[in-house]
């Protein structure tokens, strides 16, 4: 209490009153003003009450104590060349602290608008991913139709679908590609269940990997299987993400599925921006496709 009283009465040195009691204390207060706002306080009524109390204490009580104490200290140190310089610095600091405090109050109450407290659906990301693909059971319960982008979570949903539909024997794929892990996961899932795979349209990249997981692999006469190098669609690269290593995993899986070595040597030659569509003759010769069929 004596410290607070001494500053209020202007008994501290000018430099201490300026840099510690005003600048340092005010900086700590302004840096902590976010603690009464979301996400630290999730309810708007609680945040509003906390902000009002915070402003009353830190700006309505502490701030006047800081300024009045510094002004009284200034009056005690007026006179002399060096003292006058620090007096000017102190006045500038007071003006600056007033400006920053006003901005802090404005920002705090702007952050208390109702739209800042809209509760986001924690499943929103998963639902957004699920909308990128479609999994449907055929009329006779023996086929699963997979279409769209193979987004994260697709393999888990496919696994659940197969568990609840034990009669499924075939999986029909139609996709421009998707996540590497999902294509590989789907391929292993298809192989584990001993499913036959079918493509009647386009099946690229990760979809082609899923297709190769089939026990018997069928292709429509107008269908296309596309292959290319893996890539990351990110603004900044991830240094530890080994794309080449991921491709090697696919090559080993393809080899286990009986794909010919000459095909494996060129399967990832096309750049990520390109797609290599082997002819149906090449696909049959390499063991990618077992049979060309009519839809």
N, C-alpha and C positions, 0 to 999 in steps of 0.2 A: 504493500500500500504506500509505503514511503517513496518508492520509485515513481509510482503514478503521480503522487502529490508533488514531488520535486519537479517532474516535467511540466505539470500543469502550472506551477509557479515560476517556470523559466529558470530553474536553478542548474540545469545541466549545461555542459559546454555546447557551443553553437554547432560544432561538427557532429557531436553525438546526437543532439536533438534533431539535426537535419537528416543524417544518413541512417541512423538506427530507428529513432522514434517516429520519423515520418516516412522516409523512403523504404526502409526494410519492412517495417510493420505494414505499410500500405500495400507494398508488393505482395506480401504473404496473404493479405486479406483479398486482394483482387484476383490472385491465383486460385483461391479456394472458393470463389463465388459460384463455381459450377457444382459444388457438392449439394446444393439445394435443388438442383434441376435434374431432369432425366438424363442418363439412365440411373443415376444414384437414387433418385426419388421417383417411383413409378406412378404414384397417384397424383393427379393434378391438384386436388385439394390440399394434400400434404405438402406438395412442392410450393404451392402458393403461400401457405402458412409459414413454411420454413424460410422462404425468400423474404417475406415481410419481416419476420423476426431477425433474420440475418442483417437486413438493411437497417433496421432500427438500432441494432447493437453496434454493428461495424461501421455504418455510415452516419447514424444519428447520434451515437455516443462516443465511440472511439475516434472517429475522424475529427470532430470538434476538439476533443482532447489533444489530438496530435497538432492541429493547426494553432490553437490558442497557446499551447505550451511553446511551440516554435516561435510564434510572434513575440511572446514575452521574453524568450531567450534572445531574439534579435534585438529587442530594445535594450537589453543589458549589454550587448556587444557592439553597439553603434559607435563609430569613431575609429579612425585609423585606416590606413590604406588597405591592408590585407583583410581587416574585419569587414570593410565596405564591400569587398569582392564577394565574400561568403554570404553577406546579407543579401546581395543581389541574387546569388545562386539559390539561397533559401526561398526568396520570393518566387523565383521561376519554378522551383520544385513544388511550392504550394499551388501555383496556377496549374502546373502539369498534373498534380494529384487530383485537383478538382475536376479537370477534364476527364481523366481516366476513370474516376469514380462515377461521374455522370454517365459515361458510356457503359460502364459495368451495370449500372442500375437499369438503363434502357435495354441492354441486351438480355439481362435476367428476366425482365417482365415480358419481353418479346418471346422468350423461350417458354413462356407459360401459356401460350395460346392452345386451345383444345386440340388442334391438329398434331401438336407435338406429343400427345399422349394417346394416339391411336395404337391400340394393341395389335401387333402383327401376328398373323397366324404362324405358329412355329412349324407347321407342316407345309407352308407356302412353297418353299424350295422343292420339297419332294413332289408336291402336286404339280408344280411347273415342269419338272422333269418327266413326270408320268404322262403329261399331255403331249410329249414329243413322240410317243410311240403307242402302238395299239397291239393288244394281245387278245385274240378271239378264238373260241372253240368252234369248230365246224359243226354242221347240223347233225352228223352221225357220231360226234364225240371222239372221232379218231384223229382229227387234225387240229393243229394250232396254227393260226395265221399271225405272223409277226410282221408289222409294217412300221415305217417311220424311223426316226433316229434312235440308235441304240444308246440311250442316255443312262446315266448312273442309276442303279436301282432296278433296271430292267431284268437282269438275270434273277434277282431275288423274287420278283413278281412272277417270272416264268416258272421258277422252281415251285412256288406255291400252286400255280395253275396246274402243273403236272401232278403234284401230289393229290389234288382234288379231282383229277380226271385221269385215272389209271388206264383208261382204254386208249389213250393217245398213242399213235404209232408214227405219225408223220408231222413234220413241221414245215410250213410254207413261208419262205422269207422274201421280203421286199423292202429294201432299205438302201439309202445312199451311204450308209456307214454310221459311225458314232464313236463311242469311247472304246479304246483298245481293250481295257479290262472287261468290258461288257461283252464284246465280241468273243474274247477268249473264254470268259465264264460261261457264256451260252454254249460255246462249242463243247466244252467239257461236260456241261449238263446234258446236252444232246447225246453225246457219246455214252455217258453213264446210263441213260435211259434207253439206249439202243434205238434211237429214232432215225427214220429216214428223212432226208432233207430234200426240199423241192424249191426251185426258183423258176418263175414264169415271167418275171419282169427284170428289174435291175437289182443287183446285190453287190455292193461295193465295199471295199476296205474291211472294216470290222464285221460286216455282214458276211463277207466271203469266208472269213475265219469261222464264223458260226456255221455256215453251210458245210464246210469241210469236216465239221464234227459229226456229220451224219454217217450212219452205218452203211446205207446205200444212198447215193446222191444223184438226183434227177434234175434235168434242166429242160425247160420248154424250148421250142424251136426259135422263138424270138427273144429268149432270155439272154442276159449278159452278166458275167461275173467280172468285177473290176478290182485290180490290185494296184497299190502304190506304196511309197514310203510313208511311215508314220510322221506325224507332225503335231506341234502344239499351237493352237490358235490363241496365243497370248501376246500381249504387247511387249512383255519382257520375258526372256528365256529363263528356264529353271536349270541352273548349272548342273545339279546332281541327277537330273532326269535323263536316263540313258535310253534314248529312242532306239539306238542300234541294238542294245541289249534286249529291248522288247521285241524287236523284229526277229532276233535270234530265237527267242522263245517260241514265236509263231512257226518259224522254220522247223524247229524240232518237233512241234506238234504236228505240222503237216507231214513230216517224215514218218511219224508214228502212224499217221492215217494212210500211209502207203503212197504218198505223192512222189513222183519220179524226181531224182536228183537234178537233172538238167533244168527242170521247171523251177526247183527251189533256188537255183543259182541266179535266176533272173526275176523272181517273183516281186522283189522290192527294188527293181531298177528304176521304175518310173518315179519322178519326184512327187512330193506331196501335193503339188498344184496340178499334177496330171493324173490320168487314170489309164492303166493298161488293160485292155479288154482282149484276152486271148481268144482265138477262134475256137469254135466248138470242137474242131478236130484236135487242136492243141490241148484242150481241156480233157478230152477223152483219152488222148495219148499219154497225158501226164498222170492220169488216175484221179484227177479232180472230180470229174463227172463219170458216173457209171453208165448212164443211159439218157438219151435225148428222147423226150416224150411230147405228145400233144397235150394241150391243156385239158 
